[in-house]
Amino acid sequence: MPVSERKVKMDDSTEERIKAAARIVFTKKGYQATKVRDIAAEADINLSLVNYYFRSKEKLFQHVMGEVIDKLFAAITQVLNNEQLSVHQQVEQLADHYIDMLLKNPDFPLFMVNEIFSGSDELMKDNRKNAIFQSHFFKQLTALQKEGKLSIHPIQLMLNLIGFVVMPFLARPLLERNKVVKSGEFTAMMEERRKLVPMWIKSMLK
C-alpha cells in the first residue's frame, strides 16, 4: 500500500478513536469537567494529536454533537413520515428517540442552548427544518387543528413535546447538586417520562 494511503487510513482511524473517546468522557464527566488530556488518555494517544485533529475541546464537542444531531434527525424523520402510524404512535416513538438520545448524550441540551444563543442556525438547517415542518406528522397536526381537534398551533404541540423531554436534562445538574434527585434516580424518572409525555401530549388532542 502506498505511503499516502497508509497515512489516510491512519488519520481516519486516529480521528475515530478521538471521537469515540470524547463521547465516552463527555458523557461520563460532562462538558465543563472534561479536559482535553482526559480524552487523549481515554483514546490512548498523545495530547498533541487531539489538538492537531480538532484544535480545541469546544471544536471536538461540536463535532461529536453534530454527529448526534445527524443520527437523531435520521431516526425522527422516519417516524415523522411514517404514514402507517397514528399521531399518538408517532408521539410515543418521538419521545422514545429523544429520551434514548439524551440518556446517551446528556450534554446535548447544553450544546443545543449554546448553539441557539450563539446565533448559529446549525440545528435548523433547511434540510432539517423541512424534515420537520413538511413532514406527514406536521401535516396531520395541521389537519387536526383545522378540524377543531387540536386547539393549539401544531408548533406549540411540538415545542411542548421537546420541552417535556429536554427540560429535565437541563435541570438535572441543579437537581442533583441540591439533592432533590439522586444520581441513580434520574434515569428511572426519564423511563417513567416515556409513558407520561405521550399522555400529556394526548390530552392536548380532542
N, C-alpha and C positions, 0 to 999 in steps of 0.2 A: 504494500500500500504506500503511495507517495506520502512524503512528509506533510504536505499541506492537508491531505485527507485525514491523517492521523491527528493533526492539530485541531481540525474541526470537530472530530469525534471526541477528543479530549475536552475541548471547550464546551461542547454540548453536555457532556457527562458532568463536568465540574459545575456548570450553571444549574443543572437539575439537582445536584447534591446540595447546593447552596439554598435553592428554593425549598427543597424538601426539609432541610434543617430549619430554615426560617419559619416554615409553617408549624413545625413542632415547638420551637422555642416561643414564638409569638403566642401560640395557644396556651402554652404552659405558664409563661411569665407575664404575658400582656405586653403591649407595645412599649409603654413607658419604662417598664423594668428591664426590658431586653437590651442587651449590649451587643454590638457587632461581634465582639470576641466570643460571646455565648453562641452565636450562630456558627462562627468559624470552628469552635470546639465541637459542636454537635455534628458538623459536616466533616470534622477531622481534616481540616485544611488550614493553610496559613491565613492569618487575618488579612494580609495584603491582597489575597486573591478575592476575598469578598468585596473589598473596596474597589478592586480592579473591575469586577463584573458589574457592580451595582452602585458604586460611588458613595452611598450613604445608607443608613438604616431606613430613612424615610423612603428613598427610591426603591429599596428592596421590599418594604412593606406595601408600597403602591403596586408594585409588580405582582406580588403574591395575591393581594386583594383583587387586582384586576382579573386574575385567573378565576378567583372565586365568583366574581360578578358574571363572567362568561359562562361558567358552569351553572350558576343559578338561573340565568336567563334562558339557557338551553333547556333546563328542566321545566321552568314555569311556562315557557312558550308552548310546549307540548300540551300542558294542562289547559292553558287559555284557549287553545284552538281545537281541543278535543270535542267534537260535536256529539259524541256518544254520551257525554257526561252532563248531568243536570247542574244547575248553578250551585246547588248545595254540595254536590260531589266535588265540583271544582274548588269551592272554598275549602273543603276538607283537605284536598290534596295540596292546595297552595299553602295552607297553614303548616302542613307536614313538611313541605320542601323548605319553607323559611325557617322553621324551628330546627330541622336537621342541620341546615347550613350554619345557623348561628351557634348551635351547640358545638359544632366542629371548628368554627371560626368566631369565637366570642368577641374579638376586637373589630369585627366588621362594622358594627354600628359606629364606633369611633372613627373608622375610616370614612364611612358614609357622611357623618356630620362634618368632618374636616373638609371633605371634597365639596360639599354643598356650600359651606361658608367661605371657602377659598375662592369661590367664583367659578369653579370647574363644572363643566357640563358632562363630565365623563360618564356619570350614572345615567344620563338621559340623552345619549347619542340617538340620532334619528332612527337607526335600526331597532334600538331598544324601546324607544318611545312608540314607534309603530307596532312593535310586538305586543305592547300592552293596549294602546288606545284604538288599534284597528283589529283587535282580536275578536274571536267569536264570543268570548266571555263578556267583553265590554259591550258588544252589540246586544247580547242578551239582557244585560242590565239596563241599557238604554230603552229597549223594548218594554221591559217591565215598568220602567218609570213612566213611559207614555201610556201604558195600560192602567196606571194608578196602583200598581202592585209594589212599587218602590217609591217611598215618599221622599227620598233624598236623592241628590245627584249621584250618578254612578261613581264619580271621582271621590265623593265623600265616603262611600262604602269601601272603596279600595284603600283610601287613607286610613280608615278605621281598621281594616284588616292588617295593614302593615304596622300601624301604631300598636295594636294589641300584641303583636309578636315582637317588635323591635324594642319598644319602651322598657320592658323588663330587663333586657340585656344592657341598656344604657344605665339603668338604675342599679344594676347588680353590684358594682363596686361599693356604692354608697350603702346599700342594704347590708352587705357582708361586713364592711368596716364597722358598722354600728350595731352588729349582732342582731339585726332584725331578721335576717335569713342566714342560716348556717350554710357554709360552702356546699355541704353534701345535700342540702335540701333544695337547692336551686334547680337542679336537673329534674328532680321529681315534680317541682312546681310547673316546669315547662312541659313535662309529659302530660300533666293534668290539663294544661292550657291547650293541648292539641284537641281536646274534646270541647273545652269551653269556648274557644274562639269561633268555631263554626256555629255554636249555639247562639252566641251574641250576634253574629252576622245574620243568622237566620231570623232573629227577632226583628230585624230591620225590613224584612220582606213580608209582604202580606200573603 
